């Protein structure tokens, strides 16, 4: 059975206009998607001792996500405000890091087939990973907290796969670009792959990229087939944003 660790932010998505909130965060979203496949997935992040932190722990327990590396720290769980534009894409603001500020894991999952981490400027310390068979960095490219291309290039050599949701021009063996309804591309030094998006109606695309990356990595590890893995990831992302995000909480 494959073992994958999802590293990064566990962050509550707050929609002020709608007066709603959902358990989210890139690391958590990926872990949820991976857990649905039945593999051994570990979540490496931090939550607070508030009610949000308790809800994250309850959902992880129900989904059998390993929380041995999910630190519970006195204080507030990370949260961010989200508004949706006309294309139903999330616009992020006022990210309150809470216990994620300066968080560095004391221990790391061992014997992992893959480590997937998040590359955002407020949590850049989580780009420093231990050794693993396959290492992935998701530099989400559509937030106020995104690295510039020149900075991503500095981190890129430490990873087997670099992912982003905007145009990214760097020299790297594998660069995955997800562009919502414009489809996705994977660029290697010798070939470029493209898969169109699935046409769907949705009221919220938040988390689609996280689902895509988790699904792509899982299938690529199993098959080493890039176009097949991209197609499966495209379908999974489309399915995810046509379903409720409440996870029973």
Phi and psi in degrees as GROMACS dihedral restraints (atoms count N, CA, C in turn):
[ dihedral_restraints ]
;  ai    aj    ak    al  type     phi  dphi    fc
    3     4     5     6     1   -66.1    20    10
    4     5     6     7     1   146.2    20    10
    6     7     8     9     1  -121.5    20    10
    7     8     9    10     1   122.9    20    10
    9    10    11    12     1  -130.1    20    10
   10    11    12    13     1   136.1    20    10
   12    13    14    15     1  -108.4    20    10
   13    14    15    16     1   130.5    20    10
   15    16    17    18     1  -104.6    20    10
   16    17    18    19     1   121.4    20    10
   18    19    20    21     1  -121.1    20    10
   19    20    21    22     1   140.5    20    10
   21    22    23    24     1   142.8    20    10
   22    23    24    25     1  -139.9    20    10
   24    25    26    27     1   -92.8    20    10
   25    26    27    28     1   134.6    20    10
   27    28    29    30     1  -106.7    20    10
   28    29    30    31     1   110.1    20    10
   30    31    32    33     1  -142.8    20    10
   31    32    33    34     1   127.6    20    10
   33    34    35    36     1   -73.4    20    10
   34    35    36    37     1   128.6    20    10
   36    37    38    39     1   -89.1    20    10
   37    38    39    40     1   115.7    20    10
   39    40    41    42     1  -110.0    20    10
   40    41    42    43     1   128.0    20    10
   42    43    44    45     1  -108.9    20    10
   43    44    45    46     1    94.8    20    10
   45    46    47    48     1   -59.4    20    10
   46    47    48    49     1   -41.4    20    10
   48    49    50    51     1   -64.8    20    10
   49    50    51    52     1   -41.1    20    10
   51    52    53    54     1   -86.1    20    10
   52    53    54    55     1   -10.0    20    10
   54    55    56    57     1    55.4    20    10
   55    56    57    58     1    48.3    20    10
   57    58    59    60     1  -129.2    20    10
   58    59    60    61     1   159.7    20    10
   60    61    62    63     1  -144.3    20    10
   61    62    63    64     1   153.5    20    10
   63    64    65    66     1  -138.4    20    10
   64    65    66    67     1   147.4    20    10
   66    67    68    69     1   -71.2    20    10
   67    68    69    70     1   122.3    20    10
   69    70    71    72     1  -145.5    20    10
   70    71    72    73     1  -150.7    20    10
   72    73    74    75     1   103.7    20    10
   73    74    75    76     1   140.4    20    10
   75    76    77    78     1   -59.5    20    10
   76    77    78    79     1   -45.3    20    10
   78    79    80    81     1   -64.7    20    10
   79    80    81    82     1   -42.2    20    10
   81    82    83    84     1   -66.9    20    10
   82    83    84    85     1   -45.2    20    10
   84    85    86    87     1   -58.7    20    10
   85    86    87    88     1   -43.6    20    10
   87    88    89    90     1   -64.0    20    10
   88    89    90    91     1   -43.3    20    10
   90    91    92    93     1   -61.5    20    10
   91    92    93    94     1   -41.2    20    10
   93    94    95    96     1   -61.3    20    10
   94    95    96    97     1   -46.0    20    10
   96    97    98    99     1   -63.0    20    10
   97    98    99   100     1   -43.4    20    10
   99   100   101   102     1   -66.7    20    10
  100   101   102   103     1   -37.9    20    10
  102   103   104   105     1   -62.9    20    10
  103   104   105   106     1   -30.5    20    10
  105   106   107   108     1   -64.6    20    10
  106   107   108   109     1   -21.8    20    10
  108   109   110   111     1   -86.2    20    10
  109   110   111   112     1    -9.8    20    10
  111   112   113   114     1    90.7    20    10
  112   113   114   115     1     2.8    20    10
  114   115   116   117     1   -80.0    20    10
  115   116   117   118     1   170.3    20    10
  117   118   119   120     1   -83.8    20    10
  118   119   120   121     1   108.2    20    10
  120   121   122   123     1  -119.2    20    10
  121   122   123   124     1   133.3    20    10
  123   124   125   126     1  -111.7    20    10
  124   125   126   127     1   140.5    20    10
  126   127   128   129     1  -105.5    20    10
  127   128   129   130     1   121.2    20    10
  129   130   131   132     1  -112.1    20    10
  130   131   132   133     1   104.0    20    10
  132   133   134   135     1  -170.8    20    10
  133   134   135   136     1  -161.3    20    10
  135   136   137   138     1  -144.2    20    10
  136   137   138   139     1   143.1    20    10
  138   139   140   141     1  -125.9    20    10
  139   140   141   142     1   162.6    20    10
  141   142   143   144     1   -89.3    20    10
  142   143   144   145     1  -177.1    20    10
  144   145   146   147     1   -93.6    20    10
  145   146   147   148     1    14.0    20    10
  147   148   149   150     1   -84.3    20    10
  148   149   150   151     1  -177.7    20    10
  150   151   152   153     1   -63.1    20    10
  151   152   153   154     1   -35.0    20    10
  153   154   155   156     1   -61.2    20    10
  154   155   156   157     1   -43.7    20    10
  156   157   158   159     1   -59.5    20    10
  157   158   159   160     1   -40.7    20    10
  159   160   161   162     1   -64.9    20    10
  160   161   162   163     1   -37.2    20    10
  162   163   164   165     1   -68.4    20    10
  163   164   165   166     1   -39.7    20    10
  165   166   167   168     1   -59.4    20    10
  166   167   168   169     1   -45.8    20    10
  168   169   170   171     1   -63.4    20    10
  169   170   171   172     1   -38.2    20    10
  171   172   173   174     1   -66.1    20    10
  172   173   174   175     1   -42.9    20    10
  174   175   176   177     1   -66.1    20    10
  175   176   177   178     1   -42.6    20    10
  177   178   179   180     1   -60.7    20    10
  178   179   180   181     1   -41.1    20    10
  180   181   182   183     1   -62.8    20    10
  181   182   183   184     1   -43.6    20    10
  183   184   185   186     1   -66.0    20    10
  184   185   186   187     1   -36.0    20    10
  186   187   188   189     1   -89.8    20    10
  187   188   189   190     1     0.4    20    10
  189   190   191   192     1    62.6    20    10
  190   191   192   193     1    39.4    20    10
  192   193   194   195     1   -86.5    20    10
  193   194   195   196     1   127.9    20    10
  195   196   197   198     1   -68.7    20    10
  196   197   198   199     1   120.8    20    10
  198   199   200   201     1  -108.4    20    10
  199   200   201   202     1    17.5    20    10
  201   202   203   204     1   -59.7    20    10
  202   203   204   205     1   -23.7    20    10
  204   205   206   207     1  -114.9    20    10
  205   206   207   208     1    15.7    20    10
  207   208   209   210     1   -98.3    20    10
  208   209   210   211     1   101.7    20    10
  210   211   212   213     1   -73.1    20    10
  211   212   213   214     1   139.1    20    10
  213   214   215   216     1  -107.6    20    10
  214   215   216   217     1   112.1    20    10
  216   217   218   219     1  -117.8    20    10
  217   218   219   220     1   135.0    20    10
  219   220   221   222     1   -54.6    20    10
  220   221   222   223     1   125.8    20    10
  222   223   224   225     1   137.7    20    10
  223   224   225   226     1  -159.9    20    10
  225   226   227   228     1  -102.6    20    10
  226   227   228   229     1   137.5    20    10
  228   229   230   231     1   -67.5    20    10
  229   230   231   232     1   143.1    20    10
  231   232   233   234     1   -57.1    20    10
  232   233   234   235     1   142.9    20    10
  234   235   236   237     1  -151.8    20    10
  235   236   237   238     1   154.5    20    10
  237   238   239   240     1  -141.7    20    10
  238   239   240   241     1   147.9    20    10
  240   241   242   243     1   -87.5    20    10
  241   242   243   244     1   140.2    20    10
  243   244   245   246     1  -130.9    20    10
  244   245   246   247     1   133.2    20    10
  246   247   248   249     1  -121.7    20    10
  247   248   249   250     1   152.6    20    10
  249   250   251   252     1  -105.3    20    10
  250   251   252   253     1   134.5    20    10
  252   253   254   255     1   -83.8    20    10
  253   254   255   256     1  -171.8    20    10
  255   256   257   258     1   -64.7    20    10
  256   257   258   259     1   -24.9    20    10
  258   259   260   261     1   -90.0    20    10
  259   260   261   262     1     8.2    20    10
  261   262   263   264     1    67.6    20    10
  262   263   264   265     1    20.2    20    10
  264   265   266   267     1   -88.2    20    10
  265   266   267   268     1   142.6    20    10
  267   268   269   270     1   -74.1    20    10
  268   269   270   271     1   140.6    20    10
  270   271   272   273     1  -116.8    20    10
  271   272   273   274     1   120.8    20    10
  273   274   275   276     1   -98.1    20    10
  274   275   276   277     1   144.7    20    10
  276   277   278   279     1  -157.3    20    10
  277   278   279   280     1   161.4    20    10
  279   280   281   282     1    52.3    20    10
  280   281   282   283     1    48.6    20    10
  282   283   284   285     1   -70.3    20    10
  283   284   285   286     1   117.9    20    10
  285   286   287   288     1   -98.9    20    10
  286   287   288   289     1   109.5    20    10
  288   289   290   291     1   -67.2    20    10
  289   290   291   292     1   -31.9    20    10
  291   292   293   294     1    57.4    20    10
  292   293   294   295     1  -131.1    20    10
  294   295   296   297     1   -72.9    20    10
  295   296   297   298     1    -7.6    20    10
  297   298   299   300     1   -75.4    20    10
  298   299   300   301     1   -17.3    20    10
  300   301   302   303     1   -61.9    20    10
  301   302   303   304     1   120.7    20    10
  303   304   305   306     1    64.5    20    10
  304   305   306   307     1    14.7    20    10
  306   307   308   309     1   -69.0    20    10
  307   308   309   310     1   129.4    20    10
  309   310   311   312     1  -134.4    20    10
  310   311   312   313     1   127.5    20    10
  312   313   314   315     1   -59.1    20    10
  313   314   315   316     1   137.8    20    10
  315   316   317   318     1   -77.1    20    10
  316   317   318   319     1   -32.4    20    10
  318   319   320   321     1  -136.9    20    10
  319   320   321   322     1   159.2    20    10
  321   322   323   324     1  -121.7    20    10
  322   323   324   325     1   150.7    20    10
  324   325   326   327     1   -60.8    20    10
  325   326   327   328     1   137.7    20    10
  327   328   329   330     1  -102.1    20    10
  328   329   330   331     1   156.1    20    10
  330   331   332   333     1    65.1    20    10
  331   332   333   334     1    32.5    20    10
  333   334   335   336     1   -83.5    20    10
  334   335   336   337     1   142.8    20    10
  336   337   338   339     1   -77.4    20    10
  337   338   339   340     1   -23.7    20    10
  339   340   341   342     1  -158.8    20    10
  340   341   342   343     1   143.8    20    10
  342   343   344   345     1  -119.4    20    10
  343   344   345   346     1   127.0    20    10
  345   346   347   348     1  -117.4    20    10
  346   347   348   349     1   120.4    20    10
  348   349   350   351     1  -122.2    20    10
  349   350   351   352     1   165.7    20    10
  351   352   353   354     1  -103.9    20    10
  352   353   354   355     1   133.3    20    10
  354   355   356   357     1  -106.9    20    10
  355   356   357   358     1    89.5    20    10
  357   358   359   360     1  -129.9    20    10
  358   359   360   361     1   144.3    20    10
  360   361   362   363     1   -57.7    20    10
  361   362   363   364     1   -38.7    20    10
  363   364   365   366     1   -68.9    20    10
  364   365   366   367     1   -18.6    20    10
  366   367   368   369     1  -124.5    20    10
  367   368   369   370     1    37.8    20    10
  369   370   371   372     1   -62.8    20    10
  370   371   372   373     1   -20.4    20    10
  372   373   374   375     1   -64.3    20    10
  373   374   375   376     1   -19.0    20    10
  375   376   377   378     1   -85.5    20    10
  376   377   378   379     1     7.5    20    10
  378   379   380   381     1   -88.0    20    10
  379   380   381   382     1    -7.9    20    10
  381   382   383   384     1   -92.9    20    10
  382   383   384   385     1   100.5    20    10
  384   385   386   387     1  -110.7    20    10
  385   386   387   388     1   155.8    20    10
  387   388   389   390     1   -74.2    20    10
  388   389   390   391     1   176.6    20    10
  390   391   392   393     1   -67.6    20    10
  391   392   393   394     1   146.9    20    10
  393   394   395   396     1  -159.0    20    10
  394   395   396   397     1   161.5    20    10
  396   397   398   399     1   -62.4    20    10
  397   398   399   400     1   -34.7    20    10
  399   400   401   402     1  -148.2    20    10
  400   401   402   403     1   125.9    20    10
  402   403   404   405     1  -122.7    20    10
  403   404   405   406     1   134.4    20    10
  405   406   407   408     1  -126.0    20    10
  406   407   408   409     1   138.5    20    10
  408   409   410   411     1  -122.4    20    10
  409   410   411   412     1   125.5    20    10
  411   412   413   414     1  -101.0    20    10
  412   413   414   415     1   103.0    20    10
  414   415   416   417     1   -93.3    20    10
  415   416   417   418     1    78.8    20    10
  417   418   419   420     1   -50.7    20    10
  418   419   420   421     1   122.5    20    10
  420   421   422   423     1  -100.9    20    10
  421   422   423   424     1    18.3    20    10
  423   424   425   426     1  -133.9    20    10
  424   425   426   427     1    42.0    20    10
  426   427   428   429     1  -136.6    20    10
  427   428   429   430     1   165.7    20    10
  429   430   431   432     1   -69.6    20    10
  430   431   432   433     1    -7.1    20    10
  432   433   434   435     1  -108.6    20    10
  433   434   435   436     1    16.9    20    10
  435   436   437   438     1   -83.5    20    10
  436   437   438   439     1   141.4    20    10
  438   439   440   441     1   -68.5    20    10
  439   440   441   442     1   152.1    20    10
  441   442   443   444     1   -75.8    20    10
  442   443   444   445     1   155.9    20    10
  444   445   446   447     1   -53.1    20    10
  445   446   447   448     1   -41.9    20    10
  447   448   449   450     1   -64.2    20    10
  448   449   450   451     1   -33.0    20    10
  450   451   452   453     1   -76.6    20    10
  451   452   453   454     1   -36.2    20    10
  453   454   455   456     1   -61.6    20    10
  454   455   456   457     1   -38.9    20    10
  456   457   458   459     1   -58.4    20    10
  457   458   459   460     1   -33.1    20    10
  459   460   461   462     1   -68.0    20    10
  460   461   462   463     1   -35.9    20    10
  462   463   464   465     1   -84.5    20    10
  463   464   465   466     1   -26.2    20    10
  465   466   467   468     1   -51.1    20    10
  466   467   468   469     1   -41.2    20    10
  468   469   470   471     1   -61.0    20    10
  469   470   471   472     1   -16.3    20    10
  471   472   473   474     1   -84.2    20    10
  472   473   474   475     1    -1.3    20    10
  474   475   476   477     1  -129.6    20    10
  475   476   477   478     1   150.6    20    10
  477   478   479   480     1   -83.3    20    10
  478   479   480   481     1   -27.2    20    10
  480   481   482   483     1  -139.7    20    10
  481   482   483   484     1   133.2    20    10
  483   484   485   486     1  -114.5    20    10
  484   485   486   487     1   132.2    20    10
  486   487   488   489     1  -124.4    20    10
  487   488   489   490     1   148.2    20    10
  489   490   491   492     1  -156.7    20    10
  490   491   492   493     1   157.4    20    10
  492   493   494   495     1  -103.3    20    10
  493   494   495   496     1    10.5    20    10
  495   496   497   498     1  -134.3    20    10
  496   497   498   499     1   172.5    20    10
  498   499   500   501     1   -56.4    20    10
  499   500   501   502     1   127.3    20    10
  501   502   503   504     1  -134.6    20    10
  502   503   504   505     1   119.0    20    10
  504   505   506   507     1  -114.7    20    10
  505   506   507   508     1    95.3    20    10
  507   508   509   510     1  -138.9    20    10
  508   509   510   511     1   159.6    20    10
  510   511   512   513     1   -88.1    20    10
  511   512   513   514     1   113.8    20    10
  513   514   515   516     1  -162.0    20    10
  514   515   516   517     1   149.3    20    10
  516   517   518   519     1   -62.1    20    10
  517   518   519   520     1   -32.9    20    10
  519   520   521   522     1  -143.8    20    10
  520   521   522   523     1   117.8    20    10
  522   523   524   525     1  -125.1    20    10
  523   524   525   526     1   119.2    20    10
  525   526   527   528     1  -103.4    20    10
  526   527   528   529     1   124.9    20    10
  528   529   530   531     1  -118.6    20    10
  529   530   531   532     1   117.5    20    10
  531   532   533   534     1  -106.7    20    10
  532   533   534   535     1   129.0    20    10
  534   535   536   537     1  -129.2    20    10
  535   536   537   538     1    36.7    20    10
  537   538   539   540     1    59.2    20    10
  538   539   540   541     1  -126.6    20    10
  540   541   542   543     1   -72.8    20    10
  541   542   543   544     1    -1.7    20    10
  543   544   545   546     1   -92.1    20    10
  544   545   546   547     1     2.3    20    10
  546   547   548   549     1    88.4    20    10
  547   548   549   550     1  -166.6    20    10
  549   550   551   552     1  -136.4    20    10
  550   551   552   553     1   153.2    20    10
  552   553   554   555     1  -132.5    20    10
  553   554   555   556     1   147.1    20    10
  555   556   557   558     1  -127.5    20    10
  556   557   558   559     1   124.0    20    10
  558   559   560   561     1  -112.7    20    10
  559   560   561   562     1   127.3    20    10
  561   562   563   564     1  -118.1    20    10
  562   563   564   565     1   170.0    20    10
  564   565   566   567     1   -61.6    20    10
  565   566   567   568     1   -20.3    20    10
  567   568   569   570     1  -114.9    20    10
  568   569   570   571     1   -15.4    20    10
  570   571   572   573     1  -157.2    20    10
  571   572   573   574     1   153.2    20    10
  573   574   575   576     1  -123.3    20    10
  574   575   576   577     1   134.5    20    10
  576   577   578   579     1  -113.6    20    10
  577   578   579   580     1   144.8    20    10
  579   580   581   582     1  -137.4    20    10
  580   581   582   583     1   136.8    20    10
  582   583   584   585     1  -131.6    20    10
  583   584   585   586     1   124.0    20    10
  585   586   587   588     1   -69.3    20    10
  586   587   588   589     1   157.9    20    10
  588   589   590   591     1   -75.6    20    10
  589   590   591   592     1   156.9    20    10
  591   592   593   594     1   -82.2    20    10
  592   593   594   595     1   129.3    20    10
  594   595   596   597     1   -78.0    20    10
  595   596   597   598     1   115.9    20    10
  597   598   599   600     1  -141.1    20    10
  598   599   600   601     1   166.2    20    10
  600   601   602   603     1  -106.6    20    10
  601   602   603   604     1   130.2    20    10
  603   604   605   606     1  -146.6    20    10
  604   605   606   607     1   154.0    20    10
  606   607   608   609     1   -99.8    20    10
  607   608   609   610     1    -5.0    20    10
  609   610   611   612     1  -164.8    20    10
  610   611   612   613     1   120.8    20    10
  612   613   614   615     1   -98.3    20    10
  613   614   615   616     1     7.5    20    10
  615   616   617   618     1   -56.8    20    10
  616   617   618   619     1   131.5    20    10
  618   619   620   621     1    89.3    20    10
  619   620   621   622     1    -6.0    20    10
  621   622   623   624     1   -61.4    20    10
  622   623   624   625     1   -41.4    20    10
  624   625   626   627     1   -64.6    20    10
  625   626   627   628     1   -36.8    20    10
  627   628   629   630     1   -63.9    20    10
  628   629   630   631     1   -43.4    20    10
  630   631   632   633     1   -64.6    20    10
  631   632   633   634     1   -42.2    20    10
  633   634   635   636     1   -58.9    20    10
  634   635   636   637     1   -52.0    20    10
  636   637   638   639     1   -62.2    20    10
  637   638   639   640     1   -44.4    20    10
  639   640   641   642     1   -59.8    20    10
  640   641   642   643     1   -44.0    20    10
  642   643   644   645     1   -69.7    20    10
  643   644   645   646     1   -42.0    20    10
  645   646   647   648     1   -60.8    20    10
  646   647   648   649     1   -49.0    20    10
  648   649   650   651     1   -61.0    20    10
  649   650   651   652     1   -45.3    20    10
  651   652   653   654     1   -59.1    20    10
  652   653   654   655     1   -47.9    20    10
  654   655   656   657     1   -72.1    20    10
  655   656   657   658     1   -33.2    20    10
  657   658   659   660     1   -66.5    20    10
  658   659   660   661     1   -40.7    20    10
  660   661   662   663     1   -61.7    20    10
  661   662   663   664     1   -33.9    20    10
  663   664   665   666     1   -78.6    20    10
  664   665   666   667     1   -37.3    20    10
  666   667   668   669     1  -118.1    20    10
  667   668   669   670     1   -23.5    20    10
  669   670   671   672     1    58.8    20    10
  670   671   672   673     1    19.7    20    10
  672   673   674   675     1  -101.2    20    10
  673   674   675   676     1   105.7    20    10
  675   676   677   678     1   -65.9    20    10
  676   677   678   679     1   -54.4    20    10
  678   679   680   681     1   -62.4    20    10
  679   680   681   682     1   -38.3    20    10
  681   682   683   684     1   -64.4    20    10
  682   683   684   685     1   -42.1    20    10
  684   685   686   687     1   -64.7    20    10
  685   686   687   688     1   -36.7    20    10
  687   688   689   690     1   -66.9    20    10
  688   689   690   691     1   -40.7    20    10
  690   691   692   693     1   -65.1    20    10
  691   692   693   694     1   -41.9    20    10
  693   694   695   696     1   -66.3    20    10
  694   695   696   697     1   -38.0    20    10
  696   697   698   699     1   -67.1    20    10
  697   698   699   700     1   -38.7    20    10
  699   700   701   702     1   -61.5    20    10
  700   701   702   703     1   -44.7    20    10
  702   703   704   705     1   -64.7    20    10
  703   704   705   706     1   -42.8    20    10
  705   706   707   708     1   -63.8    20    10
  706   707   708   709     1   -40.8    20    10
  708   709   710   711     1   -65.3    20    10
  709   710   711   712     1   -40.7    20    10
  711   712   713   714     1   -64.3    20    10
  712   713   714   715     1   -42.1    20    10
  714   715   716   717     1   -62.5    20    10
  715   716   717   718     1   -39.3    20    10
  717   718   719   720     1   -64.9    20    10
  718   719   720   721     1   -38.9    20    10
  720   721   722   723     1   -88.7    20    10
  721   722   723   724     1     5.1    20    10
  723   724   725   726     1  -107.5    20    10
  724   725   726   727     1     7.2    20    10
  726   727   728   729     1  -117.0    20    10
  727   728   729   730     1   154.1    20    10
  729   730   731   732     1   -61.7    20    10
  730   731   732   733     1   151.0    20    10
  732   733   734   735     1  -102.5    20    10
  733   734   735   736     1     8.1    20    10
  735   736   737   738     1   -74.9    20    10
  736   737   738   739     1   -19.2    20    10
  738   739   740   741     1    52.4    20    10
  739   740   741   742     1    23.8    20    10
  741   742   743   744     1    81.3    20    10
  742   743   744   745     1    13.0    20    10
